[in-house]
Amino acid sequence: MPTLVTLTRSRDPSIVARAVLALEPWLVGALDPSLTMPIWERARRVASRCTPVLRARLTLASARADVGRGLHESARASLRLLPQRSRRPSLAATRALLLGHIALWAREGAIASECFEDARRTLALASPTSEREREACLDAEEDLLIQRTFQAFLEGDHVRTARLAREAAMRGAARPSPRLLALARRFVAETTMNEDARAAAELFERTRDELDAMGDHTGALYTTSRLVLALRAAGELARADDEDERSRSRAAEASEAALELAFLDAPGSAPARVRDLAWRAQIAAVRESALRWAESRPEAPTITLRCDAKTKSVRLGDARLSLAHRLTLFRVLECLIDASARDVSVTSDAIFAHAWPGARIAEASRKKRVQTAIWALRRELFGDAIERAPDGYRLSRTVLVER
């Protein structure tokens, strides 16, 4: 993979495009935007200098990644720039399937059905002239089956959902297609949740673990949100809370608004943050659900933290502290503030690396230095506003940061 990432920096547009497409399974499922977004940006820049087929494949790959991250409006805008018809049936069908999936989330059932029927007709008339195109058409047929299953589930037709899921499982076993098998199992779990929540939880967990193993970490997180519901229905509340909070933190660390909003009931969810995430979400149904959730929760009292990077001074509420002559403490605070923006905690090692750049000392000494710095910040200004977390430290969620 490192070689392919290096090739995405080539000056040859076709080399960049082919490297990105080879990396697509990782790029679509990854949860590290600091690594993936620069690669997508380079792909978009070179797309106009590629052949029409390569340009279309890049656009579809980028749209797939956006859909996985919940960026439906961005994906729909890029897909509409592609022609509806193509000499490659797999490209036209995939475009229709992605637009149909976005329409389902937007509660535009009629539009979704039209898109799926368009994809079906395109694939039925396809006569692949190469092995790559034949495989791509088979992939599109599998995706069409999953989208039909998802549509039946959203419409509340569990009988049809179960039938289509079984059909998907049989097809996935025959090809074989591990991803199709995993997704089919997920929909079987959906149809059995009301009758046997514990069995559904086992199916969700197995699907989640398989998607993670395939590198589809975004799909695995969405599946975990369903696992949490099944665990709660089965009465396993402590485990549900643990899965909920761990997954919410993982989504927050990746700065994925839609993914984080899949875990509204996690112990760490705060109404103020949920409102902020809701307005960043590009899926109307997710946005509306999040805002309803935030309105139903009492607002915790908050205190504003203002940080001035130029003067190295901070103000917490009405109290002020200057750190102009104690830059190490200021860098510790910077670390906590950056983590707070992502609603995550930060480890002692990460704090040490930022506050004492280049220093090399024993682990016990590193930990002690960080503890002393945290203690100093608490004593002089922050008190309980800096919290101990299982893996380090964090600012309390009652602190609202202004830079």
C-alpha positions in Angstrom: 0.0 0.0 0.0 2.8 2.6 0.7 3.9 2.2 -2.9 0.4 3.0 -4.2 0.1 6.0 -1.9 3.4 7.2 -3.3 2.1 6.8 -6.9 -0.8 9.1 -6.1 1.7 11.9 -6.1 2.9 11.2 -9.6 2.8 13.9 -12.3 1.2 11.5 -14.7 -2.7 11.8 -14.3 -3.3 8.2 -15.5 -0.8 6.8 -12.9 -2.5 8.9 -10.1 -5.9 7.7 -11.2 -5.0 4.0 -11.4 -3.2 4.2 -8.0 -6.3 5.8 -6.4 -8.6 3.1 -7.9 -6.3 0.4 -6.6 -6.5 2.0 -3.2 -10.3 2.4 -3.4 -11.3 -0.4 -0.9 -9.1 1.2 1.7 -10.0 4.8 0.9 -13.8 4.1 1.0 -13.7 2.3 4.3 -11.0 4.2 6.2 -11.6 6.4 9.2 -8.6 8.6 8.9 -9.5 11.7 6.9 -6.0 13.2 7.4 -4.7 10.4 5.2 -7.5 9.8 2.8 -8.7 13.3 2.0 -5.4 14.5 0.4 -5.5 11.5 -1.9 -9.0 12.2 -3.0 -8.1 15.9 -3.6 -5.3 14.8 -5.9 -7.6 12.4 -7.7 -10.1 15.2 -8.3 -7.4 17.6 -9.6 -6.1 15.1 -12.2 -9.6 13.7 -13.2 -10.1 16.3 -16.0 -6.8 15.2 -17.6 -7.8 11.5 -17.6 -9.7 9.5 -20.2 -13.5 9.6 -19.9 -13.6 6.1 -18.5 -10.9 6.8 -15.8 -12.6 10.1 -15.0 -15.9 8.3 -14.5 -14.4 5.6 -12.3 -12.6 8.2 -10.2 -15.9 10.1 -9.7 -17.8 7.0 -8.7 -15.1 5.9 -6.3 -15.1 9.4 -4.7 -18.9 9.4 -4.5 -18.8 5.9 -2.9 -16.4 7.3 -0.2 -18.7 10.3 0.4 -21.8 8.1 0.7 -19.9 5.9 3.3 -19.1 9.0 5.3 -22.7 10.4 5.1 -21.7 13.2 2.7 -24.8 12.6 0.5 -25.2 16.1 -0.9 -21.5 16.1 -2.1 -21.9 12.7 -3.6 -25.1 13.5 -5.4 -23.6 16.7 -6.9 -20.6 14.9 -8.3 -22.7 12.0 -9.7 -25.0 14.4 -11.6 -21.9 15.6 -13.5 -21.5 12.1 -15.0 -23.5 11.2 -18.1 -26.5 8.9 -17.5 -25.3 6.5 -20.2 -21.9 5.0 -20.7 -20.2 2.5 -23.0 -19.4 0.7 -19.8 -22.7 -0.7 -18.4 -21.1 -1.1 -15.0 -20.4 2.6 -14.7 -23.9 3.7 -15.7 -25.4 1.1 -13.3 -23.2 2.1 -10.4 -24.1 5.8 -10.9 -27.8 4.9 -10.8 -27.4 2.7 -7.7 -25.5 5.4 -5.8 -28.2 8.0 -6.7 -30.9 5.5 -5.6 -29.2 4.9 -2.3 -29.0 8.6 -1.6 -32.7 9.0 -2.6 -33.6 6.2 -0.1 -32.0 8.2 2.7 -33.7 11.3 1.5 -37.1 9.5 1.8 -37.5 9.8 -2.0 -38.8 6.3 -2.5 -40.2 6.8 -6.0 -36.9 8.3 -7.3 -34.9 5.5 -5.7 -37.1 2.9 -7.4 -36.6 4.6 -10.8 -32.8 4.6 -10.2 -32.8 0.9 -9.3 -34.9 0.0 -12.3 -32.6 2.0 -14.5 -29.7 0.0 -13.1 -31.5 -3.3 -13.6 -32.3 -2.5 -17.3 -28.7 -1.4 -17.9 -27.3 -4.6 -16.4 -29.8 -6.8 -18.2 -28.7 -5.4 -21.6 -25.0 -5.5 -20.7 -22.6 -7.6 -22.9 -19.2 -7.2 -21.2 -16.3 -7.3 -23.5 -13.6 -7.8 -20.9 -13.2 -9.8 -17.7 -12.8 -6.6 -15.7 -16.1 -5.3 -17.0 -17.8 -8.6 -16.4 -16.7 -8.6 -12.8 -17.7 -4.9 -12.4 -21.2 -5.8 -13.7 -21.4 -8.7 -11.2 -20.5 -6.3 -8.4 -23.2 -3.9 -9.6 -25.8 -6.7 -9.6 -24.8 -7.6 -6.0 -25.2 -3.9 -5.0 -28.6 -3.7 -6.7 -29.7 -6.7 -4.6 -28.5 -5.1 -1.4 -30.2 -1.8 -2.3 -33.5 -3.6 -3.0 -33.1 -5.3 0.4 -32.4 -2.0 2.1 -35.5 -0.4 0.4 -37.7 -3.3 1.6 -36.4 -2.8 5.1 -37.0 0.9 5.1 -40.5 0.3 3.9 -41.1 -2.0 6.9 -41.7 -5.1 4.7 -39.7 -7.6 6.8 -41.0 -10.6 4.8 -39.6 -9.2 1.6 -36.4 -8.1 3.4 -35.8 -11.6 4.7 -36.5 -13.1 1.3 -34.1 -10.8 -0.5 -31.4 -11.3 2.3 -31.6 -15.0 1.8 -31.2 -14.5 -2.0 -28.2 -12.3 -1.3 -26.7 -14.9 1.0 -27.1 -17.7 -1.6 -25.6 -15.5 -4.3 -22.7 -14.4 -2.0 -21.9 -18.0 -1.2 -22.0 -19.1 -4.9 -19.7 -16.4 -6.3 -18.2 -16.2 -3.6 -18.6 -12.6 -2.2 -17.7 -12.2 1.4 -19.0 -8.6 1.5 -22.4 -9.7 0.1 -22.6 -12.5 2.6 -21.8 -10.1 5.5 -24.4 -7.5 4.4 -27.1 -10.3 3.8 -26.5 -11.4 7.4 -27.0 -7.9 8.6 -30.5 -7.7 7.1 -31.3 -11.1 8.5 -30.5 -9.7 11.8 -32.7 -6.7 11.2 -35.7 -8.9 10.5 -35.1 -11.0 13.6 -34.5 -8.2 16.1 -38.0 -8.0 17.4 -38.4 -11.8 17.8 -34.9 -12.7 19.1 -32.8 -9.7 20.0 -29.9 -11.8 21.4 -29.6 -13.8 18.1 -29.8 -10.5 16.2 -27.0 -9.1 18.3 -24.8 -12.1 17.5 -25.4 -11.6 13.7 -24.8 -7.9 13.9 -21.5 -8.5 15.8 -20.3 -11.1 13.3 -21.1 -8.8 10.4 -19.4 -5.9 12.1 -16.2 -7.9 12.7 -16.2 -9.2 9.1 -16.6 -5.7 7.7 -13.8 -4.4 9.9 -11.5 -7.3 8.7 -12.3 -6.3 5.1 -11.2 -2.7 5.8 -14.7 -1.3 5.7 -14.5 0.5 9.0 -17.2 3.0 8.2 -19.6 0.1 7.4 -18.6 -1.6 10.5 -19.4 1.5 12.6 -22.9 1.8 11.1 -23.4 -1.9 11.9 -22.3 -1.4 15.5 -25.1 1.2 15.9 -27.6 -1.6 15.1 -25.7 -4.0 17.4 -26.2 -1.5 20.2 -29.9 -1.5 19.7 -30.1 -5.3 19.7 -28.0 -5.4 22.9 -30.3 -3.0 24.6 -33.4 -5.0 23.5 -31.7 -8.1 24.8 -31.2 -6.5 28.2 -27.4 -6.3 27.9 -27.3 -2.6 28.9 -23.7 -2.4 30.2 -22.3 -3.9 27.1 -24.5 -1.7 24.9 -23.2 1.4 26.7 -19.6 0.3 26.2 -20.1 -0.4 22.5 -22.0 2.9 22.1 -19.4 5.1 23.8 -16.4 3.3 22.2 -17.9 3.7 18.7 -19.0 7.3 19.2 -15.5 8.2 20.3 -14.1 6.4 17.2 -16.4 8.3 14.9 -15.6 11.6 16.7 -11.8 10.9 16.4 -12.3 10.6 12.6 -14.4 13.8 12.5 -17.3 11.9 10.9 -20.5 13.8 11.8 -23.0 11.4 10.3 -21.2 8.4 11.9 -21.1 10.0 15.3 -24.8 10.8 15.1 -25.5 7.1 14.7 -24.6 6.9 18.4 -26.8 9.6 20.0 -27.6 7.6 23.1 -23.9 7.0 24.0 -23.1 8.0 27.6 -20.8 10.9 26.3 -23.3 12.5 23.9 -23.9 16.1 24.7 -26.9 18.2 23.3 -24.7 21.1 22.3 -22.3 18.9 20.3 -25.2 17.0 18.7 -26.7 20.2 17.5 -23.4 21.3 15.9 -23.0 17.9 14.3 -26.6 17.9 13.0 -26.0 21.1 11.0 -22.9 19.5 9.5 -24.7 16.3 8.5 -25.7 16.1 4.8 -28.6 13.6 5.4 -31.9 15.3 6.3 -33.3 12.3 8.2 -30.1 12.1 10.3 -30.2 15.8 10.9 -33.8 15.9 12.0 -33.4 12.9 14.3 -30.4 14.4 16.0 -32.1 17.8 16.5 -35.2 16.0 18.1 -32.8 14.1 20.4 -31.0 17.3 21.4 -34.3 19.1 22.1 -35.5 16.2 24.4 -32.4 16.4 26.6 -31.8 19.0 29.4 -28.9 21.3 28.6 -25.9 21.0 31.0 -24.5 24.3 32.4 -21.5 25.3 30.3 -18.5 27.5 30.8 -16.6 29.2 28.0 -12.9 28.8 27.5 -11.2 31.5 25.4 -7.7 30.8 24.2 -5.4 33.5 22.6 -2.6 31.8 20.7 -0.8 35.2 20.2 -0.6 36.2 23.8 -0.6 32.6 25.2 -3.4 33.6 27.6 -6.6 31.7 28.4 -9.8 32.8 30.1 -12.2 30.2 31.7 -15.4 32.0 32.5 -14.3 35.2 34.3 -10.9 33.8 35.4 -7.8 34.5 33.4 -4.4 32.8 33.2 -1.3 33.9 31.3 1.0 31.1 30.1 3.3 33.4 28.0 6.3 32.4 30.2 5.2 28.7 30.6 4.9 27.5 27.0 5.0 23.9 28.0 1.8 24.3 29.9 0.3 26.2 27.0 1.2 23.3 24.6 -0.4 20.8 27.0 -3.6 22.9 26.9 -3.4 23.2 23.1 -3.4 19.4 23.0 -6.5 19.2 25.2 -8.3 21.9 23.1 -7.6 20.1 19.8 -8.9 16.9 21.3 -12.0 18.7 22.6 -12.8 19.9 19.1 -13.1 16.2 18.1 -14.9 15.3 21.4 -12.2 12.8 22.3 -9.6 12.3 25.0 -5.9 12.5 24.4 -3.2 10.1 25.7 -0.3 11.0 28.0 2.1 10.0 25.2 0.4 12.4 22.7 0.4 15.2 25.2 4.1 14.6 26.0 5.1 14.5 22.3 3.3 17.9 21.7 4.4 19.7 24.9 8.0 18.4 24.9 8.8 18.1 21.2 11.9 16.0 20.5 12.5 15.0 24.2 13.5 11.4 24.8 13.0 10.1 28.3 11.7 6.9 30.0 8.0 6.2 29.9 7.6 6.6 33.7 9.2 10.0 33.5 7.0 11.1 30.6 3.9 10.1 32.5 5.1 12.0 35.5 5.8 15.2 33.6 2.3 15.1 32.0 0.7 14.4 35.4 2.5 17.4 36.9 1.5 19.7 34.0 -2.1 18.6 34.3 -2.0 19.2 38.1 -0.6 22.7 37.5 -3.3 23.6 35.1 -6.0 22.3 37.4 -4.6 24.1 40.4 -4.2 27.5 38.7 -7.4 27.6 36.6 -9.2 24.5 35.4 -10.0 22.4 38.5 -12.5 19.7 37.5 -12.8 21.1 33.9 -9.8 18.8 33.0 -11.0 15.2 33.4 -9.2 11.9 33.7 -10.2 9.6 30.9 -9.6 5.8 30.6 -6.8 6.5 28.0 -5.6 9.9 29.1 -7.2 13.3 29.7 -9.8 15.5 28.2 -11.6 18.8 28.8 -15.0 18.4 30.4 -17.9 18.5 27.9 -19.3 21.5 29.9 -16.4 23.5 28.5 -17.1 25.4 25.2 -13.9 26.5 23.5 -13.5 29.8 21.7 -10.1 30.5 19.9 
